[in-house]
Amino acid sequence: MDKKNALRAGALAAGTTLMMLLMSSPALALTRDDGDDPGTGLSVIETLGLFVILPIAIFAAIVGLVMVLDRSAYRVTKPKAKARA
């Protein structure tokens, strides 16, 4: 892809993103619906624990289980030497 096409694609992507951001309105988030009963908010520590630390811990546990329960033997095979005629 040449520079002109890359520039055109980048401008299109940036323009589309900008239009999506400008067209979306967060004003409707302030109005409450019937039956809406929001709970108390999370603190910064609770938010980081729930959305950052917990997924990393779950990922590490899965990786650890896969590594521990892996039964395959790690073998490096050398190429066979050819017989000289």
ChimeraX commands (.cxc) that place a marker at each C-alpha (Angstrom):
marker #1 position 0.00,0.00,0.00 radius 0.5
marker #1 position 1.46,3.33,-0.90 radius 0.5
marker #1 position 1.53,6.44,1.26 radius 0.5
marker #1 position -1.49,8.04,-0.37 radius 0.5
marker #1 position -3.75,5.06,0.32 radius 0.5
marker #1 position -2.42,4.72,3.86 radius 0.5
marker #1 position -3.08,8.40,4.52 radius 0.5
marker #1 position -6.58,8.09,3.09 radius 0.5
marker #1 position -7.33,5.03,5.25 radius 0.5
marker #1 position -6.00,6.76,8.37 radius 0.5
marker #1 position -8.04,9.89,7.69 radius 0.5
marker #1 position -11.17,7.81,7.14 radius 0.5
marker #1 position -10.64,5.86,10.38 radius 0.5
marker #1 position -9.95,9.04,12.36 radius 0.5
marker #1 position -12.96,10.82,10.86 radius 0.5
marker #1 position -15.25,7.88,11.57 radius 0.5
marker #1 position -14.03,7.66,15.18 radius 0.5
marker #1 position -14.46,11.39,15.69 radius 0.5
marker #1 position -18.00,11.33,14.29 radius 0.5
marker #1 position -18.94,8.39,16.52 radius 0.5
marker #1 position -17.64,10.25,19.58 radius 0.5
marker #1 position -19.47,13.44,18.67 radius 0.5
marker #1 position -22.75,11.71,17.85 radius 0.5
marker #1 position -22.94,9.64,21.03 radius 0.5
marker #1 position -24.61,11.56,23.81 radius 0.5
marker #1 position -24.00,10.71,27.46 radius 0.5
marker #1 position -26.85,13.01,28.54 radius 0.5
marker #1 position -29.33,10.12,28.65 radius 0.5
marker #1 position -27.22,8.36,31.27 radius 0.5
marker #1 position -28.37,10.85,33.90 radius 0.5
marker #1 position -32.05,10.01,33.64 radius 0.5
marker #1 position -33.26,7.18,35.82 radius 0.5
marker #1 position -35.51,4.43,34.51 radius 0.5
marker #1 position -38.45,2.98,36.40 radius 0.5
marker #1 position -37.24,0.33,38.81 radius 0.5
marker #1 position -33.65,1.52,38.58 radius 0.5
marker #1 position -31.94,0.87,41.90 radius 0.5
marker #1 position -28.21,1.57,41.62 radius 0.5
marker #1 position -25.97,0.33,44.38 radius 0.5
marker #1 position -23.14,2.11,46.06 radius 0.5
marker #1 position -20.13,2.97,43.96 radius 0.5
marker #1 position -16.79,1.20,44.08 radius 0.5
marker #1 position -13.67,2.82,45.45 radius 0.5
marker #1 position -10.53,3.09,43.33 radius 0.5
marker #1 position -8.91,0.14,45.11 radius 0.5
marker #1 position -12.01,-2.02,44.65 radius 0.5
marker #1 position -12.22,-1.09,40.97 radius 0.5
marker #1 position -8.55,-1.88,40.34 radius 0.5
marker #1 position -8.86,-5.14,42.23 radius 0.5
marker #1 position -11.96,-6.21,40.35 radius 0.5
marker #1 position -11.00,-5.18,36.83 radius 0.5
marker #1 position -7.18,-5.42,36.86 radius 0.5
marker #1 position -5.80,-7.64,39.61 radius 0.5
marker #1 position -8.49,-10.34,39.55 radius 0.5
marker #1 position -8.26,-11.03,35.77 radius 0.5
marker #1 position -4.45,-11.17,35.99 radius 0.5
marker #1 position -4.70,-13.60,38.92 radius 0.5
marker #1 position -7.18,-15.81,37.06 radius 0.5
marker #1 position -4.95,-15.79,33.97 radius 0.5
marker #1 position -1.90,-16.70,36.08 radius 0.5
marker #1 position -3.82,-19.55,37.75 radius 0.5
marker #1 position -4.87,-20.97,34.37 radius 0.5
marker #1 position -1.31,-20.71,33.04 radius 0.5
marker #1 position 0.03,-22.37,36.18 radius 0.5
marker #1 position -2.46,-25.24,35.93 radius 0.5
marker #1 position -1.65,-25.81,32.27 radius 0.5
marker #1 position 2.08,-25.87,33.01 radius 0.5
marker #1 position 1.77,-28.19,36.00 radius 0.5
marker #1 position -0.66,-30.61,34.39 radius 0.5
marker #1 position 1.18,-30.78,31.06 radius 0.5
marker #1 position 2.24,-34.39,30.57 radius 0.5
marker #1 position 4.15,-33.99,27.33 radius 0.5
marker #1 position 7.90,-34.54,27.42 radius 0.5
marker #1 position 10.04,-31.74,26.09 radius 0.5
marker #1 position 12.48,-33.40,23.74 radius 0.5
marker #1 position 14.94,-31.92,21.34 radius 0.5
marker #1 position 15.78,-34.32,18.54 radius 0.5
marker #1 position 18.97,-34.03,16.60 radius 0.5
marker #1 position 18.86,-34.54,12.86 radius 0.5
marker #1 position 20.13,-37.96,11.81 radius 0.5
marker #1 position 23.53,-38.08,10.19 radius 0.5
marker #1 position 23.54,-39.26,6.60 radius 0.5
marker #1 position 25.55,-42.35,5.83 radius 0.5
marker #1 position 28.47,-41.78,3.50 radius 0.5
marker #1 position 28.60,-43.93,0.41 radius 0.5
marker link #1:1,2 radius 0.2
marker link #1:2,3 radius 0.2
marker link #1:3,4 radius 0.2
marker link #1:4,5 radius 0.2
marker link #1:5,6 radius 0.2
marker link #1:6,7 radius 0.2
marker link #1:7,8 radius 0.2
marker link #1:8,9 radius 0.2
marker link #1:9,10 radius 0.2
marker link #1:10,11 radius 0.2
marker link #1:11,12 radius 0.2
marker link #1:12,13 radius 0.2
marker link #1:13,14 radius 0.2
marker link #1:14,15 radius 0.2
marker link #1:15,16 radius 0.2
marker link #1:16,17 radius 0.2
marker link #1:17,18 radius 0.2
marker link #1:18,19 radius 0.2
marker link #1:19,20 radius 0.2
marker link #1:20,21 radius 0.2
marker link #1:21,22 radius 0.2
marker link #1:22,23 radius 0.2
marker link #1:23,24 radius 0.2
marker link #1:24,25 radius 0.2
marker link #1:25,26 radius 0.2
marker link #1:26,27 radius 0.2
marker link #1:27,28 radius 0.2
marker link #1:28,29 radius 0.2
marker link #1:29,30 radius 0.2
marker link #1:30,31 radius 0.2
marker link #1:31,32 radius 0.2
marker link #1:32,33 radius 0.2
marker link #1:33,34 radius 0.2
marker link #1:34,35 radius 0.2
marker link #1:35,36 radius 0.2
marker link #1:36,37 radius 0.2
marker link #1:37,38 radius 0.2
marker link #1:38,39 radius 0.2
marker link #1:39,40 radius 0.2
marker link #1:40,41 radius 0.2
marker link #1:41,42 radius 0.2
marker link #1:42,43 radius 0.2
marker link #1:43,44 radius 0.2
marker link #1:44,45 radius 0.2
marker link #1:45,46 radius 0.2
marker link #1:46,47 radius 0.2
marker link #1:47,48 radius 0.2
marker link #1:48,49 radius 0.2
marker link #1:49,50 radius 0.2
marker link #1:50,51 radius 0.2
marker link #1:51,52 radius 0.2
marker link #1:52,53 radius 0.2
marker link #1:53,54 radius 0.2
marker link #1:54,55 radius 0.2
marker link #1:55,56 radius 0.2
marker link #1:56,57 radius 0.2
marker link #1:57,58 radius 0.2
marker link #1:58,59 radius 0.2
marker link #1:59,60 radius 0.2
marker link #1:60,61 radius 0.2
marker link #1:61,62 radius 0.2
marker link #1:62,63 radius 0.2
marker link #1:63,64 radius 0.2
marker link #1:64,65 radius 0.2
marker link #1:65,66 radius 0.2
marker link #1:66,67 radius 0.2
marker link #1:67,68 radius 0.2
marker link #1:68,69 radius 0.2
marker link #1:69,70 radius 0.2
marker link #1:70,71 radius 0.2
marker link #1:71,72 radius 0.2
marker link #1:72,73 radius 0.2
marker link #1:73,74 radius 0.2
marker link #1:74,75 radius 0.2
marker link #1:75,76 radius 0.2
marker link #1:76,77 radius 0.2
marker link #1:77,78 radius 0.2
marker link #1:78,79 radius 0.2
marker link #1:79,80 radius 0.2
marker link #1:80,81 radius 0.2
marker link #1:81,82 radius 0.2
marker link #1:82,83 radius 0.2
marker link #1:83,84 radius 0.2
marker link #1:84,85 radius 0.2
view
